Amino acid sequence: MNIIAANAPVSWGVMEVDGFSQPIPPGIFLDELSSAGYTGTELGPYGYLPTDAALLRLELSGRSLALISAFVPLPLKEPNADLAAVSRTGKLLAALGARHMVLADAMWPEREAIAGRVPDSGCRLHKEDWRVVADNIERAVASAAALDLRCVFHHHAGTYIETPDEIAQLLELTALGLCLDTGHFVYGGGDPVDAVRQYGPRVEYLHFKDVDAARLAGCRTQGLGFLDAVRAGVFCPLGKGCVRFPELLKELDKIGYRGWAVVEQDMDPSAAAAQPPLQSAIASRQFLRDTLGI
């Protein structure tokens, strides 16, 4: 099995949302990630981990960790969107030898409020909006390519590119590879096993996330927004939810996937439903090892 397990700050409650949770000190995060058995990490929100390349390299190498990518949300439906984050983050990634940048649409309040219930809402991009999205992505890809970084696209709940139909539209309009997030694909109304069958080699990067189906159904019934659903524990350790990981791996093997799988369990550690992040990270790592052979 040529899949390597990484994790990310979001599994410790560190999200690209100001004030979402009280961030754990980065040194503790890195210590716990390493002790749980992972060998790579994503950057997290820019400025959470050191942005001085030499210092970050020292922090990572001392724990035998690699920096593999960064999640970069952008306001894609804004004409001539500010893409400074691509260059800023890309320079740090390139300095640390990362190969990928994970692009996503920004979360928008009107979509965050209806995440998981988009088809019933009518809150969608229109034809002219998609042209703007494609133009912004083209500029972002060019900026990253100048730093020898390959962009992949992350569909994300609470954004305008969440549902299987929206993902299909984005991939039709661009040449981007897909960062398949198994949990967000379920949250948006799809099956990640079907996504691999449909998109094949365009699946270039993986986020492994599991979903508590009963809690997801409850969140939809209650009309919870995405962030409140995260606090309610909609995401769970790998193997405890509804994602069919053994079948997923069979499909990934068919397309010859090789590379990282980033475990993510979006959570607020202070929420009543939350287990300690280290405990959850260890449980997911054990599932990868014992059940999937990763």
N, C-alpha and C positions, 0 to 999 in steps of 0.2 A: 504494500500500500504506500503510494508516494504522496501522501497528504501529511502535512506537518501542522501540529496544533499550536495555535497562538491564542491570546486573549486580548482584552482591551479595557481601557479605563471605564467604559460604560458599565461593565460588569461590577464595578465598585461604586456605581452611582454617579460617575463623572460624565455629564452630558453636555452637549453644545447648546444648553439652555440656561441662561443666567438665572441663578437662584433656585434651580431645580432641587438641589440637595446640598448638604454641607460636604464639600469635597474632602476625601481622605488625603492625608499628606502623600505626595508622590513617592517618597522613599518607601513608605509602608506599602503602597500599591505595588511597586516593583518587587519588593521583598516577597509579598504574598503571591503574586503572579508566578514568580520563579519557584517558590516553595511548593506551589500546587502542581508543578510539572510542565509548565509551558515554556517554550523557547523563543517566542516572539511576541511583540506587542505592536498595536497601532499607537499613534501619537496622542490621540484624544484631543480635546479642545486646545488650540494653539495657545501656549503659555502655561498649560498645566504642567507638563514636563519641561525641563530646561530647553530654552531656545538657542542657547549657545551650543554649537555643534560639538565642540571639544568636551564640554561638560556633560552633555547628553551621552556622548560616546563612552565616557568614563563610567557614568551611572549604569549604562546597559552592559558594557563589557564586564564589569565587576560582578554581574549576575548571570553572565553567559546568555544574554538576551539580544535578539536582533530587532531593529526597528523595520517594520515591513511595509507600512503604508500610513496614510492618514485619511480620515473622513472629512471632506470639505463641502459643507452645504453652501449653496449659492442661490440668490434670488432670481431664479432662471426666467421667470415671466416678466421681469423688468427689462425694458429695452436698454441696451448698452449697460447691462448690470456691472456693478463694481466687482471685478475679479481679482483684486489685489491679494486676496487670501490664497489664490492658486500659486502665484509667484513666491509669496512669503513662505508658505508651507512647503512648496516644492524645493526651495533652496535648502531647507533643513533636511528634507527627505533625501535629496541627492547627496548631500554631504555625508549622510549616514549609510549610503549604499542601498537605499530602498529602491524598488523598481516600479511600484504602483502608487497611484493616487486615486482615492475613491470619491468620486463626485456624487452629489445628490442635490435635489431641490431643497431649498430652505423650508422649514415648517412655517405654515401660514395660519393665523388664528382661526380663520373660517374653515380650514381643512382639518386642523388639529381637533376641532370641536366635533367633527363628524367622522373621524378616522374609523375604519372598519364598517362604515355604513354609507360609503360614497355613492353606490349605484342608486340609492333612493333619494339623493339630495339635489341632483342637478347642478352641483357646484363643481364645474369642470373647466378645463382649458378649451378655448375656441381655436379655430383654424389659425387666426392671426397670432394667437398666443403661442401656438406650437412653432410657428416660424421664428418667433423671438427666442424661444427655448433652444431651438436648433442652432441659431446664430450664436447665442451665448456659450453653448457647449463647444461649438467649433473654435471659438476664441480661447476657451479654457484648455481644450486639448492641445492647441498650438503652443500655449504658454508652458504647459507641462512638458510637451515634447522637446522644447528647447533645453530642458533640464534632463532629458533622457528618461522621462517618466511616462509610463503607460497609464492612461486613464481608463477606469471602469466605472460603470454607473450603478449606484445603489438606489433602488426603489425604497421609499420610506413612508411609513404611516404618518399622516399629518401633513403630507406634502401633496402637490398636484400630480405626482407620479407615484401612485400607490397601488392601484388595482392592476390585475393582469392585462386588461385592455389598454390602460395607460402605458404600461411597460412595453407592450407590443408596439404601440404608436411611437414611443421614444426610440426603440430599436429599429423601427422602419425608417425613421428620419435621420438617424445617425449611424456611424460605423462603430460605435462604442461596444466594447465588451461589457458583459453583465456581471456585477457583483451580486450574486444571488444570496439574499438574506432569507433563510428558510422561515424564520419567525414572521418577518414582515410580509412575506409572500402569503402565508396563511392569514395574517391579520387583514390583508387587503382582499381576501376572498379566493385565493388560489391554492394549488397544491404544488409544492416545490419539486416533487418527483416529475410532475407533468412539465414543469418549467425546463428541466434538464432535457427531457425528451423533445420539447419544442425547439429549444434554442441551441442545443448541442454545444459545439465548440465556442459559441459566443459566451458561454459561462466560463469566465476567466478568473474568477476570484470568489471566495466563499465566506459568508458569515453563517456560522452554525448557531441557530437560536431555536429554542423549543417553546411551545405555546400550551398553556393549560386551557383545553377546549371549553371546559365548563365555565371557567372564569371569563374567557372571551365572550361566550354566549351571554353571560350575566352583564358584562360591560356593555354589550350591544343593547341588551334589553333596557338597561338603566340609562342609556344615552351618554355614557361617559366619554369624555375626550381622551385622546391618546395618553397624555401625561398622567391623568387620573387612573387610567387603566394600568399603566406601568406601576404606579403606587399601589394599586390593588393586587399586584402580583400576577398579571396576565402571562408574563414570561417566567419560565421555570428552568431548573437544571436539565441538561440534555438527558433524554430518555424518560423523563417524567411527564411528557406532554404528548401531543398528537402528531408531531412530525415523524414520518416513517423513514428514519435514518438508514436502516439496513437496505431498503429498496432504493433510497437516494444514492447510496454508495455504489450499488450495482449500475445505476445509470451513469454516474460519474466515471466509473471504470470503463464503460462502453465508449465514452467520448475521450478517454485518455487523459482525464484531468490530473494535473501534477501541480502541486504547490501548497499554499497555506489554506487552512481553514481556521478562521478567527471565531472563537467561541465568544458569544455576546449574550448576556442576560441583562437586558435593560432593567434597572431597578433603582429604587430609592431605599438605601440601607436603613433609613430611619422610619420607614413605613411599618405598620403593624404586621403586614403580611410577609415581610422580608426576612430571610435567613441571613446570617453573616455572609458577606461576599466570599470570603475565603472558603467557607464550608460549601457554598454553591459551586465555586470554581473547582474544588477538589472533586465534588460529585460528578461534574461534567467531564473532567479529565479521566476519571475512572470509567465512565461510560464509554468514552472514546477508545480507551485502551482495552477494556474487557469485552465490549460488545462489537465494536467496529474495527478493532485491530489497528488503531491509529496511535 
